[in-house]
Amino acid sequence: MPHTPLGPGPEFDIIRGIWNRIGGRASPAGDDCAFFKVGREQLAISSDLSVEGTHFQVGWMSREETGWRAATAGLSDLAAVAATPLGMTVSVGTSDEQPDDHVAELMKGAADAAEAAGAMIWGGDIVRSERLVLDVTVVGRMEKDPVTRGGAEVGDGLFVTGRLGGPAAALGAWEDRREPDAAARDRFVKPVARIAEAQWLRDAGARAMIDVSDGLLADTGHLAAASNVACVLDIDAIPVHPAAAGPEEAMTSGEEYELLLALPNGVAAAGEFSERFGLSLTRVGRVEAGSGVRVERNGTPVDGFATFRHF
C-alpha cells in the first residue's frame, strides 16, 4: 500500500524525503497513527515530541502542565483515528541543573492526562539534555475501522470541534512578555484529547478526520491531499476563541487538538453533538472536486495566510 499523501510544508518535505530514502522498509504512513494487528486486535500507535524552545518555554507552564500537554499531543493522534487509548511511554531529556523531582512532576502531569483518557503509563527513559524534551509514544485499540484522513468525498461538509485561536493568543501574549488571558492560557497548557467525541463522530458517519495540530488551514491541506479532493474554508464560519484576534488567527493557530472532519449531513448531527458533549461542532467549509485548499469570504477567494510551523 502507498503512503497517505501529505500537504505542503518543510516538515512534510522531510518526511517525503525519508519515505523515498527507506522505500519498502517503511510501512504505509501519513495518517495520525500507524496501524498493526496483534492477534485479532487492530492497534494504533503514534509518537510525538515536545521540545523546549520549539513547542514551549519552561517559564510558561508548571512541570505538571508541561507533562499534561506533551501527553495530550500524543493522545490527540489516537482521537483523530477514533482509537481507544491503552497506554503510553514517556521519555524525558533534562539537564543536570534541574532537580530530580522536576521529572517526577512532569510524569505526574503526563499520568494525569493518560488517566483522563483511560490509559496507563507503561514506562519510558530518562537522559541528560541541554533542553527539556518529552518523547511520548501512545498505543490505542481500534474497536471499529479507523477514520483516516483519506475518506472525504465531494459534497461532504467540513466541520471542526470547539473554538480555535486560544493557543495562538496565549503564545502571542508570552512572546510580548504579557500574561495571557486565563481562558487562552488554559487552552494552551491543558488541551483535551477528544477521544469520546471522535468515536461519536465516527459512528455519526464521519468519513475523514484529523486533529488540528498544525492549524486549521494546514491540516485542511493534509485532509485534502490524503482524500484527493479540494477543500473550501469559509473564513467567517470559523468558530473563534474569545481571546483570539479574529478568524485569521483562529485559522492558523496551531496545537489546538480539536478535530477537523468531513461529514455528510453534519448539520443535523451538530446539535446532538453539542448537547451530548457541551462542545460546539461547526461547519466551516465543504469538499469539492479538485485539489488543495481555498479560503473564501462571501464566495470571494482570500489568501495571504502564514501557517503554523512546528519545524
DRENKOLRO-217819 format. One record per residue (C-alpha): residue in three letters; x, y, z. Coordinates in nm, 3 decimals, padded with zeros to 5 digits, always signed. Layout:
N
res: Ala&X: X&Y: Y&Z: Z
...
REM end
This chain:
311
res: Met&X: +00.000&Y: +00.000&Z: +00.000
res: Pro&X: +00.126&Y: +00.352&Z: -00.075
res: His&X: +00.182&Y: +00.621&Z: +00.185
res: Thr&X: -00.103&Y: +00.865&Z: +00.253
res: Pro&X: -00.023&Y: +01.191&Z: +00.068
res: Leu&X: +00.069&Y: +01.487&Z: +00.289
res: Gly&X: +00.003&Y: +01.856&Z: +00.236
res: Pro&X: +00.275&Y: +02.115&Z: +00.172
res: Gly&X: +00.534&Y: +02.236&Z: +00.423
res: Pro&X: +00.905&Y: +02.191&Z: +00.507
res: Glu&X: +00.839&Y: +01.934&Z: +00.781
res: Phe&X: +00.643&Y: +01.722&Z: +00.535
res: Asp&X: +00.904&Y: +01.762&Z: +00.262
res: Ile&X: +01.149&Y: +01.599&Z: +00.504
res: Ile&X: +00.904&Y: +01.314&Z: +00.568
res: Arg&X: +00.860&Y: +01.260&Z: +00.193
res: Gly&X: +01.239&Y: +01.251&Z: +00.160
res: Ile&X: +01.258&Y: +00.987&Z: +00.433
res: Trp&X: +00.998&Y: +00.774&Z: +00.256
res: Asn&X: +01.194&Y: +00.798&Z: -00.068
res: Arg&X: +01.519&Y: +00.700&Z: +00.104
res: Ile&X: +01.397&Y: +00.398&Z: +00.302
res: Gly&X: +01.147&Y: +00.271&Z: +00.045
res: Gly&X: +00.967&Y: -00.052&Z: +00.125
res: Arg&X: +01.123&Y: -00.077&Z: +00.470
res: Ala&X: +00.859&Y: +00.174&Z: +00.589
res: Ser&X: +00.503&Y: +00.055&Z: +00.635
res: Pro&X: +00.232&Y: +00.278&Z: +00.484
res: Ala&X: +00.233&Y: +00.609&Z: +00.674
res: Gly&X: +00.091&Y: +00.959&Z: +00.659
res: Asp&X: -00.210&Y: +00.938&Z: +00.890
res: Asp&X: -00.221&Y: +01.046&Z: +01.253
res: Cys&X: -00.137&Y: +00.690&Z: +01.359
res: Ala&X: +00.015&Y: +00.374&Z: +01.220
res: Phe&X: -00.193&Y: +00.057&Z: +01.244
res: Phe&X: -00.094&Y: -00.301&Z: +01.319
res: Lys&X: -00.253&Y: -00.624&Z: +01.437
res: Val&X: -00.178&Y: -00.835&Z: +01.742
res: Gly&X: -00.384&Y: -01.150&Z: +01.717
res: Arg&X: -00.732&Y: -01.040&Z: +01.624
res: Glu&X: -00.694&Y: -00.689&Z: +01.762
res: Gln&X: -00.608&Y: -00.390&Z: +01.549
res: Leu&X: -00.396&Y: -00.136&Z: +01.734
res: Ala&X: -00.293&Y: +00.222&Z: +01.659
res: Ile&X: +00.041&Y: +00.377&Z: +01.754
res: Ser&X: +00.181&Y: +00.728&Z: +01.734
res: Ser&X: +00.476&Y: +00.923&Z: +01.873
res: Asp&X: +00.513&Y: +01.291&Z: +01.947
res: Leu&X: +00.798&Y: +01.515&Z: +02.064
res: Ser&X: +00.771&Y: +01.828&Z: +02.279
res: Val&X: +01.092&Y: +02.032&Z: +02.284
res: Glu&X: +01.177&Y: +02.336&Z: +02.496
res: Gly&X: +01.229&Y: +02.638&Z: +02.274
res: Thr&X: +01.022&Y: +02.489&Z: +01.991
res: His&X: +00.690&Y: +02.395&Z: +02.149
res: Phe&X: +00.713&Y: +02.586&Z: +02.478
res: Gln&X: +00.933&Y: +02.782&Z: +02.715
res: Val&X: +00.984&Y: +02.649&Z: +03.066
res: Gly&X: +00.860&Y: +02.967&Z: +03.235
res: Trp&X: +00.524&Y: +02.950&Z: +03.063
res: Met&X: +00.394&Y: +02.641&Z: +03.242
res: Ser&X: +00.437&Y: +02.433&Z: +03.553
res: Arg&X: +00.613&Y: +02.098&Z: +03.517
res: Glu&X: +00.283&Y: +01.914&Z: +03.559
res: Glu&X: +00.122&Y: +02.127&Z: +03.287
res: Thr&X: +00.417&Y: +02.056&Z: +03.058
res: Gly&X: +00.373&Y: +01.682&Z: +03.110
res: Trp&X: -00.003&Y: +01.701&Z: +03.056
res: Arg&X: +00.039&Y: +01.896&Z: +02.733
res: Ala&X: +00.302&Y: +01.660&Z: +02.591
res: Ala&X: +00.093&Y: +01.353&Z: +02.670
res: Thr&X: -00.221&Y: +01.507&Z: +02.522
res: Ala&X: -00.044&Y: +01.575&Z: +02.192
res: Gly&X: +00.003&Y: +01.201&Z: +02.154
res: Leu&X: -00.342&Y: +01.109&Z: +02.282
res: Ser&X: -00.494&Y: +01.351&Z: +02.030
res: Asp&X: -00.343&Y: +01.143&Z: +01.748
res: Leu&X: -00.540&Y: +00.845&Z: +01.881
res: Ala&X: -00.853&Y: +01.059&Z: +01.894
res: Ala&X: -00.802&Y: +01.158&Z: +01.530
res: Val&X: -00.849&Y: +00.797&Z: +01.417
res: Ala&X: -01.120&Y: +00.720&Z: +01.678
res: Ala&X: -00.898&Y: +00.480&Z: +01.878
res: Thr&X: -00.939&Y: +00.394&Z: +02.245
res: Pro&X: -00.618&Y: +00.475&Z: +02.436
res: Leu&X: -00.446&Y: +00.189&Z: +02.616
res: Gly&X: -00.111&Y: +00.323&Z: +02.734
res: Met&X: +00.193&Y: +00.536&Z: +02.665
res: Thr&X: +00.565&Y: +00.557&Z: +02.723
res: Val&X: +00.720&Y: +00.893&Z: +02.810
res: Ser&X: +01.093&Y: +00.955&Z: +02.770
res: Val&X: +01.240&Y: +01.271&Z: +02.921
res: Gly&X: +01.557&Y: +01.461&Z: +02.840
res: Thr&X: +01.654&Y: +01.708&Z: +03.113
res: Ser&X: +01.964&Y: +01.900&Z: +03.217
res: Asp&X: +02.168&Y: +01.812&Z: +03.525
res: Glu&X: +02.084&Y: +02.158&Z: +03.662
res: Gln&X: +01.722&Y: +02.057&Z: +03.719
res: Pro&X: +01.620&Y: +01.892&Z: +04.049
res: Asp&X: +01.524&Y: +01.526&Z: +04.022
res: Asp&X: +01.172&Y: +01.594&Z: +04.145
res: His&X: +01.109&Y: +01.804&Z: +03.832
res: Val&X: +01.098&Y: +01.483&Z: +03.627
res: Ala&X: +00.851&Y: +01.334&Z: +03.875
res: Glu&X: +00.632&Y: +01.644&Z: +03.834
res: Leu&X: +00.647&Y: +01.612&Z: +03.454
res: Met&X: +00.545&Y: +01.249&Z: +03.479
res: Lys&X: +00.263&Y: +01.334&Z: +03.720
res: Gly&X: +00.117&Y: +01.565&Z: +03.455
res: Ala&X: +00.156&Y: +01.301&Z: +03.183
res: Ala&X: -00.005&Y: +01.038&Z: +03.408
res: Asp&X: -00.298&Y: +01.271&Z: +03.481
res: Ala&X: -00.358&Y: +01.317&Z: +03.106
res: Ala&X: -00.329&Y: +00.943&Z: +03.046
res: Glu&X: -00.572&Y: +00.865&Z: +03.327
res: Ala&X: -00.823&Y: +01.120&Z: +03.194
res: Ala&X: -00.816&Y: +00.935&Z: +02.860
res: Gly&X: -00.839&Y: +00.588&Z: +03.020
res: Ala&X: -00.474&Y: +00.496&Z: +02.956
res: Met&X: -00.171&Y: +00.394&Z: +03.164
res: Ile&X: +00.194&Y: +00.497&Z: +03.178
res: Trp&X: +00.392&Y: +00.195&Z: +03.055
res: Gly&X: +00.741&Y: +00.331&Z: +03.111
res: Gly&X: +00.998&Y: +00.538&Z: +02.926
res: Asp&X: +01.356&Y: +00.660&Z: +02.957
res: Ile&X: +01.549&Y: +00.948&Z: +03.116
res: Val&X: +01.855&Y: +01.109&Z: +02.956
res: Arg&X: +02.063&Y: +01.425&Z: +03.006
res: Ser&X: +01.983&Y: +01.703&Z: +02.763
res: Glu&X: +02.059&Y: +02.074&Z: +02.740
res: Arg&X: +01.692&Y: +02.136&Z: +02.666
res: Leu&X: +01.386&Y: +01.981&Z: +02.821
res: Val&X: +01.249&Y: +01.717&Z: +02.582
res: Leu&X: +00.949&Y: +01.486&Z: +02.621
res: Asp&X: +00.906&Y: +01.199&Z: +02.377
res: Val&X: +00.562&Y: +01.036&Z: +02.403
res: Thr&X: +00.453&Y: +00.714&Z: +02.231
res: Val&X: +00.087&Y: +00.617&Z: +02.259
res: Val&X: -00.095&Y: +00.295&Z: +02.174
res: Gly&X: -00.469&Y: +00.252&Z: +02.132
res: Arg&X: -00.720&Y: -00.014&Z: +02.034
res: Met&X: -00.947&Y: +00.009&Z: +01.728
res: Glu&X: -01.296&Y: -00.123&Z: +01.808
res: Lys&X: -01.402&Y: -00.037&Z: +01.453
res: Asp&X: -01.222&Y: +00.064&Z: +01.135
res: Pro&X: -01.011&Y: +00.378&Z: +01.182
res: Val&X: -01.127&Y: +00.711&Z: +01.050
res: Thr&X: -00.830&Y: +00.822&Z: +00.841
res: Arg&X: -00.754&Y: +01.146&Z: +00.656
res: Gly&X: -00.828&Y: +00.986&Z: +00.322
res: Gly&X: -01.204&Y: +00.930&Z: +00.314
res: Ala&X: -01.352&Y: +01.274&Z: +00.235
res: Glu&X: -01.588&Y: +01.280&Z: -00.063
res: Val&X: -01.716&Y: +01.556&Z: -00.288
res: Gly&X: -02.025&Y: +01.710&Z: -00.128
res: Asp&X: -01.920&Y: +01.646&Z: +00.233
res: Gly&X: -01.926&Y: +01.930&Z: +00.482
res: Leu&X: -01.613&Y: +02.023&Z: +00.673
res: Phe&X: -01.668&Y: +02.056&Z: +01.049
res: Val&X: -01.450&Y: +02.146&Z: +01.345
res: Thr&X: -01.500&Y: +02.092&Z: +01.716
res: Gly&X: -01.461&Y: +02.371&Z: +01.971
res: Arg&X: -01.335&Y: +02.726&Z: +01.921
res: Leu&X: -00.998&Y: +02.799&Z: +01.768
res: Gly&X: -00.730&Y: +03.058&Z: +01.836
res: Gly&X: -00.680&Y: +03.031&Z: +02.212
res: Pro&X: -00.331&Y: +02.876&Z: +02.194
res: Ala&X: -00.215&Y: +03.140&Z: +01.944
res: Ala&X: -00.348&Y: +03.417&Z: +02.169
res: Ala&X: -00.160&Y: +03.274&Z: +02.469
res: Leu&X: +00.158&Y: +03.231&Z: +02.268
res: Gly&X: +00.138&Y: +03.588&Z: +02.140
res: Ala&X: +00.098&Y: +03.722&Z: +02.491
res: Trp&X: +00.400&Y: +03.531&Z: +02.623
res: Glu&X: +00.612&Y: +03.644&Z: +02.330
res: Asp&X: +00.510&Y: +04.004&Z: +02.408
res: Arg&X: +00.604&Y: +03.945&Z: +02.775
res: Arg&X: +00.242&Y: +03.971&Z: +02.884
res: Glu&X: +00.033&Y: +03.738&Z: +03.095
res: Pro&X: -00.217&Y: +03.559&Z: +02.867
res: Asp&X: -00.591&Y: +03.572&Z: +02.906
res: Ala&X: -00.679&Y: +03.298&Z: +03.156
res: Ala&X: -00.901&Y: +03.104&Z: +02.916
res: Ala&X: -00.641&Y: +03.124&Z: +02.638
res: Arg&X: -00.368&Y: +03.008&Z: +02.876
res: Asp&X: -00.582&Y: +02.712&Z: +02.979
res: Arg&X: -00.630&Y: +02.614&Z: +02.614
res: Phe&X: -00.252&Y: +02.617&Z: +02.567
res: Val&X: -00.139&Y: +02.441&Z: +02.885
res: Lys&X: -00.423&Y: +02.192&Z: +02.930
res: Pro&X: -00.568&Y: +02.086&Z: +02.595
res: Val&X: -00.807&Y: +01.793&Z: +02.583
res: Ala&X: -00.780&Y: +01.491&Z: +02.354
res: Arg&X: -01.128&Y: +01.447&Z: +02.202
res: Ile&X: -01.142&Y: +01.070&Z: +02.248
res: Ala&X: -01.514&Y: +01.013&Z: +02.315
res: Glu&X: -01.611&Y: +01.289&Z: +02.075
res: Ala&X: -01.416&Y: +01.127&Z: +01.791
res: Gln&X: -01.582&Y: +00.790&Z: +01.844
res: Trp&X: -01.924&Y: +00.953&Z: +01.846
res: Leu&X: -01.841&Y: +01.136&Z: +01.522
res: Arg&X: -01.719&Y: +00.811&Z: +01.366
res: Asp&X: -02.050&Y: +00.648&Z: +01.450
res: Ala&X: -02.234&Y: +00.955&Z: +01.315
res: Gly&X: -02.073&Y: +00.896&Z: +00.975
res: Ala&X: -01.750&Y: +01.097&Z: +00.967
res: Arg&X: -01.562&Y: +00.991&Z: +00.654
res: Ala&X: -01.227&Y: +01.158&Z: +00.725
res: Met&X: -01.074&Y: +01.312&Z: +01.036
res: Ile&X: -00.755&Y: +01.480&Z: +01.157
res: Asp&X: -00.663&Y: +01.659&Z: +01.478
res: Val&X: -00.582&Y: +02.029&Z: +01.447
res: Ser&X: -00.216&Y: +02.040&Z: +01.545
res: Asp&X: -00.064&Y: +02.234&Z: +01.253
res: Gly&X: -00.353&Y: +02.480&Z: +01.236
res: Leu&X: -00.690&Y: +02.453&Z: +01.063
res: Leu&X: -00.558&Y: +02.580&Z: +00.729
res: Ala&X: -00.259&Y: +02.344&Z: +00.716
res: Asp&X: -00.448&Y: +02.042&Z: +00.845
res: Thr&X: -00.725&Y: +02.100&Z: +00.592
res: Gly&X: -00.446&Y: +02.078&Z: +00.334
res: His&X: -00.342&Y: +01.737&Z: +00.469
res: Leu&X: -00.702&Y: +01.613&Z: +00.459
res: Ala&X: -00.743&Y: +01.740&Z: +00.102
res: Ala&X: -00.418&Y: +01.576&Z: -00.013
res: Ala&X: -00.499&Y: +01.244&Z: +00.154
res: Ser&X: -00.853&Y: +01.235&Z: +00.012
res: Asn&X: -00.753&Y: +01.362&Z: -00.335
res: Val&X: -01.013&Y: +01.640&Z: -00.318
res: Ala&X: -01.032&Y: +02.017&Z: -00.287
res: Cys&X: -01.142&Y: +02.175&Z: +00.041
res: Val&X: -01.302&Y: +02.518&Z: +00.068
res: Leu&X: -01.298&Y: +02.704&Z: +00.402
res: Asp&X: -01.541&Y: +02.985&Z: +00.483
res: Ile&X: -01.330&Y: +03.221&Z: +00.693
res: Asp&X: -01.631&Y: +03.384&Z: +00.856
res: Ala&X: -01.771&Y: +03.048&Z: +00.968
res: Ile&X: -01.464&Y: +02.957&Z: +01.174
res: Pro&X: -01.551&Y: +02.940&Z: +01.547
res: Val&X: -01.320&Y: +03.189&Z: +01.720
res: His&X: -01.197&Y: +03.163&Z: +02.078
res: Pro&X: -01.293&Y: +03.479&Z: +02.274
res: Ala&X: -00.926&Y: +03.567&Z: +02.331
res: Ala&X: -00.824&Y: +03.533&Z: +01.966
res: Ala&X: -00.778&Y: +03.837&Z: +01.743
res: Gly&X: -01.020&Y: +03.708&Z: +01.480
res: Pro&X: -01.085&Y: +03.429&Z: +01.230
res: Glu&X: -00.747&Y: +03.477&Z: +01.063
res: Glu&X: -00.568&Y: +03.395&Z: +01.387
res: Ala&X: -00.811&Y: +03.112&Z: +01.461
res: Met&X: -00.750&Y: +02.958&Z: +01.119
res: Thr&X: -00.371&Y: +02.941&Z: +01.161
res: Ser&X: -00.344&Y: +02.873&Z: +01.536
res: Gly&X: -00.152&Y: +02.550&Z: +01.595
res: Glu&X: -00.163&Y: +02.282&Z: +01.863
res: Glu&X: -00.536&Y: +02.320&Z: +01.916
res: Tyr&X: -00.602&Y: +01.943&Z: +01.936
res: Glu&X: -00.959&Y: +01.990&Z: +01.820
res: Leu&X: -01.095&Y: +01.768&Z: +01.542
res: Leu&X: -01.145&Y: +01.858&Z: +01.176
res: Leu&X: -01.368&Y: +01.615&Z: +00.988
res: Ala&X: -01.556&Y: +01.554&Z: +00.667
res: Leu&X: -01.914&Y: +01.465&Z: +00.747
res: Pro&X: -02.215&Y: +01.428&Z: +00.516
res: Asn&X: -02.536&Y: +01.576&Z: +00.658
res: Gly&X: -02.335&Y: +01.703&Z: +00.953
res: Val&X: -02.559&Y: +01.999&Z: +01.031
res: Ala&X: -02.821&Y: +01.758&Z: +01.164
res: Ala&X: -02.561&Y: +01.597&Z: +01.390
res: Ala&X: -02.417&Y: +01.924&Z: +01.525
res: Gly&X: -02.698&Y: +01.995&Z: +01.770
res: Glu&X: -02.695&Y: +01.644&Z: +01.916
res: Phe&X: -02.315&Y: +01.653&Z: +01.941
res: Ser&X: -02.317&Y: +01.985&Z: +02.127
res: Glu&X: -02.588&Y: +01.870&Z: +02.366
res: Arg&X: -02.402&Y: +01.548&Z: +02.444
res: Phe&X: -02.052&Y: +01.692&Z: +02.490
res: Gly&X: -02.108&Y: +02.059&Z: +02.576
res: Leu&X: -01.881&Y: +02.143&Z: +02.282
res: Ser&X: -01.962&Y: +02.313&Z: +01.954
res: Leu&X: -01.947&Y: +02.134&Z: +01.619
res: Thr&X: -01.931&Y: +02.397&Z: +01.347
res: Arg&X: -01.950&Y: +02.368&Z: +00.969
res: Val&X: -01.650&Y: +02.561&Z: +00.834
res: Gly&X: -01.643&Y: +02.457&Z: +00.470
res: Arg&X: -01.708&Y: +02.197&Z: +00.204
res: Val&X: -01.540&Y: +01.933&Z: -00.009
res: Glu&X: -01.524&Y: +01.978&Z: -00.386
res: Ala&X: -01.361&Y: +01.808&Z: -00.681
res: Gly&X: -01.004&Y: +01.919&Z: -00.742
res: Ser&X: -00.707&Y: +01.962&Z: -00.512
res: Gly&X: -00.568&Y: +02.190&Z: -00.244
res: Val&X: -00.738&Y: +02.437&Z: -00.011
res: Arg&X: -00.923&Y: +02.757&Z: -00.093
res: Val&X: -01.031&Y: +03.015&Z: +00.165
res: Glu&X: -01.337&Y: +03.224&Z: +00.085
res: Arg&X: -01.525&Y: +03.519&Z: +00.229
res: Asn&X: -01.873&Y: +03.572&Z: +00.084
res: Gly&X: -01.774&Y: +03.350&Z: -00.208
res: Thr&X: -01.459&Y: +03.550&Z: -00.290
res: Pro&X: -01.115&Y: +03.388&Z: -00.252
res: Val&X: -00.897&Y: +03.520&Z: +00.031
res: Asp&X: -00.524&Y: +03.450&Z: +00.053
res: Gly&X: -00.204&Y: +03.563&Z: +00.220
res: Phe&X: -00.211&Y: +03.342&Z: +00.531
res: Ala&X: +00.104&Y: +03.220&Z: +00.707
res: Thr&X: +00.051&Y: +02.873&Z: +00.853
res: Phe&X: +00.166&Y: +02.748&Z: +01.191
res: Arg&X: +00.500&Y: +02.566&Z: +01.176
res: His&X: +00.636&Y: +02.302&Z: +01.415
res: Phe&X: +00.957&Y: +02.279&Z: +01.217
REM end
